[in-house]
Amino acid sequence: MDDARNHRKALLITTGLAAAAIAAGLLLYGGLRRSATAHASPAPELLSVLPPGAPTLVYLDLAAVRASSFYQHRADKGPIAVPNSDYAEFVRSTGFDFEKDLDRVVIASWPPASANEPRKNMVIADGRFDRVKIRDYAMRKGKLDRQQGHDVFLFPKGDRAGWDSFTFLDDHRIALIEGSDIAPLFAGHSDASATDPARERAARVDGAAAFAITRVPSIPDNFASGGAQSTQLASLARSVQWLTLAVSPEGDNMRVSLEGECNNSTDAIQLRSALELLRMIGRAGLESPKTRQSMDPASLATLQTLLTSAEVTQAAERVRILVELTPDVLKLGENRKAQ
């Protein structure tokens, strides 16, 4: 039973490389709604506000996505419903609505230094903010502190002990820091792109409307305790050290790229072969009579096109999946609702 479970876990990690490229485009569409436009600034400028060393970086240029033809082709142009009373109160009190007022955001995350400590997270966001209204709201919900020459609003973490910090860096830029001290935001700043692994990878996707970069957590040595196939899959999954996902509007389409970096080129070749095998299995599954009966023809044709057109390439230790999403993919959700 353990061998079978370990085999499935390793297979899921490998399968995730293929699935995430398509899923990311759909999630991006589902998460960003409404209209508004603004000039897209390059990601490195916003990244430079953060201290270096974060093994996980996420960047979203919502302004660029909203301005893209791909986004304009979406069928559902209504506002997204946010079932959160606190956020609804925040919108009413401050006039800020992330659907139209938030332009760019970058998130950095550091793992905990020990098992008893939480992850460290920082968020830098550009947009349109009413400082007076936000200040009044913050004073009602938290308390004001003065740090590093900035007014810092401290908010209780709710069920957890401690505080989270919020401050304006200028009229159009805010910072959110986990914890009651904003000093980590200003610690260790330098031009670290050449020595910071995550920023080095961010430079490769400069110009993307969205990207996510993360170091893959270590897989325990006892992940696969027996069975040649289970051990081989676990070794292959363990070889993947970094994942880089990038999304870019390309005319009427959206280009989604997912790159995995292995320890060596031999593992990368094997990973590419595994992904090609998964593509064949997926195409065979879509051809089955049961699948054809359960899916509408338009959705089936779109998924078949995605599996057929997806490119899987390998260069040195890197394996990349490239998918070109057409506006037809936006109809998948509508077709599911209609069923």
N, C-alpha and C positions, 0 to 999 in steps of 0.2 A: 504493500500500500504506500509506504514512504517513497519507494522508487518511482511509482507512478505519479505521486504528487510532485516530486522533484522534477520529473520529466515534463509535467504540464507547466510548472513554473518557468523552467528554462525556455520551453516553447513559447510561452506567453511573452517573454522578454523579446525573443526574436520576432514573433508576430507583431509586437507593438511597433517595431520599426516600420513595418509596412503599413499598418493601420493608421498610425499617427499622422502621416502625411496627408491622407484624405480627411481624417477627422478634424485636423487643425483648421483646415479651410472652412469646414462646416461650423465649427465652434466659433471661429472668428466672425462668420456671418451672423450667427445666432446671438452673439454677445454685443455687437455694435449695431446700433439702430439709429434711425432718424437722419436728418440732414443738417448741413452746415459745412463751411469750407474754410480752410486756412492754409497758409503756406507751410509745407512740411520741412522741418529743420532736420539736419543730419543727426543720426543717433549718437555719434561720439560726443557731440557738444553737450547733450543731456547726461551722458554717462560720466562726463568729466566732473560733474557735481558730486558724484559718489566717491567714497574712499575705495581704493583698490582692494583686490583680494577676494571678492565674493565668488564662490564657485557656481552660483546660479544667477543669471541675469535674464530678465524679461522686458521687452520693449514693445510698445504699441504706439503707432502713429495713427490715431483715430481720425485726424483731419485728412490724412492722405487716403485712408480707406473710404471715408464718407464722400470724398471727391472722385473716387474711381468709378469708371463705367460699370464695373462688375457690381459694385454696391448699388448703383442706381437701377440696375436691372432686377433687384429683389422684388418678389411679388408682394410681400407684406411690408407696407411702408408705415404701419402704425407704430406708436411708441411702445417700447418694451415695458411690461408690467413688472414692477419690483415689489414683491410681497414682503415689505419690511417697513414696519411703522416708524422706526427710528429714521430711516432714510427719507421717508415721506415727510416727516416733521422737519428734517434738515432742509429739504427742498422748499418747503413752505416758509421756513424762517429765513433762509439765506438767498433764495432765488437761484441757487446753483443746481444745475441739472447735468449730470455727466454725459447724457445722450447728445447734448448740443454744446456744452461749455467746456468739456475736457478735450484737449487737442493731442497731447503727448504724455506718456507716462513710462517711467522705467522703474523696475523693481529689482532690488538686490537682496539676496538671502545668503546668510552664513549658517553652517551647521552649528549645533550647540557645542561648547567647549567641553562639556561633560554631560553625563546622563541626566543630571539633576537640573541642567540649565536649558532654557528654551532656545529655539532658533532666533537669530538676530535678523530683522527685516527692516529695510528702508525703502521708501517710495518717494520719488521726485515726480511732480506733475506740472505740466504747463496748461494754462487755460485762461478762462475769464472768471475772476472771483471778485465778489463784493466784500472788500476787507472789513468794512464797518459792520455789515450784517453778520459775517462769519465770526467776527470778534464778539459781538453781542451774544450770538448763539453759544460760542465756546465758553463765555463767562457764566452762562446759565448752567451748562452741563459739566464744567470742570473748574479749573483754577488757572491763574496766570502766574508765570514765572519769568525771570529775566536771565537769559543765558547767552554767552558768546555775542553779545550786542543785539540779540533778537528777543522780541516778545515770544514766549513759548507757552502754548496752551496745553495743559495736562489733562488727559481724560482717563477716568478709571477703566480698567480692563474688564469690568463686568464681573463674571464669575471667578476670574483669576485675580490674584493679588498684584498690586502695582499700578503703574501708569503707562500710557502711551503719549508721545509728544507730537505736537503739530506746530509748524511755524511758517511764516511767509519769508521766502528768500528775496522776492520782489513782488510787484503788484500782480504779476502773471505767473508766478512760480511758487509752489508750496513744497514742503518736505514733511513726511510722516515718518517717525522713528519709533521703533518698539523700545519702550523704556522711558524713564523720566528724564534722561540726560541727552541733549543733542550733540554733546562733544564728539561722539564717534563719527558724526557726519563730517566733521572738519579735520579728522585725524588722518595723517599719512597721505595727504594729497600730493600727487606728482603725475608726470606723464608716464603712466605705468603700462601703456598698451603693449610695449615690447616685452615686459616681464610678467604681466598679468595674463594667465592663460585664457580666462573668459573674455577679457577685452581684446586679446589677440584674435579670437574667433569672431568677436563682434565686428572687428575691422573687415573681416572677409565678407560680411553680409551688409556692409554699409550701404544705405539706400533702400533697404527692405522696409516695408510698411510695418512689419512686425517680426520679431524673432524671439526665440527662447533658447538659452544656452545653459547647459548644466553638466556638471561632472557626475557620472553614474556612480551611485553608492557601491561599495564593495559587496560582493556576494560571498557569504561564508564558505569556508573550505568544505564543510560537511553538507553543502547544498545538495549534491548528488552523491549518495552513499553507495550506490551500486548500479550495475547495468551499464554496458558499454555505450548505448545510445544516450542514456541519461547523463552520463559523465561527459560525453562529447558536446551535448547541447549546453550543459552548464559551463563548460570550458569556453565555448563560443560566446555565450552571454557575458561571462566574466571578462572576456577580452575587450568588450566595448567600454571605453574610458570616458568619452564625451559624446553628447548629443547636441546637435545644432539644428533648430527648426527655423526656417525663414519663409515669410509670406510677402509677395510683391504683386501689386496690380500690373497687368500687362495688357493694355488696351481694354477690350471687353472681358478679358479673362483674369484669373487670379493664379499666379504661379506659386506652388508650395514645394519647398525643398526640405528634406530631412536627411541630415548627414550624421553617420555614426563613425567614430574614430576608434579603431582597434589598436591592440598592442603592436601588431606587426602586419605586414602585407599578406602573409599566409592565412591568418585568421580572417582578414578582410575578404580574401577570395572565397573562403568557405562561407562567410556570412552572405555574400552576394548570391552564391549558389542556393543557400537556404531560402533567401527571399524570392528568388526566381521560382523555386519549388512551391512556395506558398502562393505565388501568383497563379501558378498552374492549378493548384488545388482550389483556389477561389474561383477561377474561371470555370472549372468543372462543376463546382457547386452551383453556380448561376445557370448552368446548362441543365441541371436536374429537373425532371418534371414537377417535383414538389415545389421547388423554388419558383418555377415559371407560373404555377397555379396560384401561389401566395403573393406574388408581386404584380403590380400593374406594368404594362409593357414599357411605358416611358421610363419609369424608375429602373427597370431591368436593363434597358438599353443604355442608360446613363452609367450605371455601375459597370456594365461590360466594357464600355468605352474607357472608363477610368482605369480598369485593370489592364486593358490592352495597351493603352497609350502611356502608362506610367513607365518611366525610364529608371532602370537600376544600373548604376555604374560604379566602378571601383578604380581608385587611383592610389597607389601606395597603401597606406593603412586606412584610408577613408572609403566608406561606402555611402553612396548617395541615392536617394529616391526622389525623383522629380515628377510632379504631377501638375498638369495644366487644367485648372478647373474652369469650365465654361459656365455661362449663366444658367444652363440647363440644370446644373447641380442644385441651384436654389429651389427648383421645383420638387426636389425629393421630399422635403418636409411638408409641402403643400399636398403632395400626393398621398402621404401617409395620413394627414388629417382628414382627407376626403374619404378614405377607406373605412 
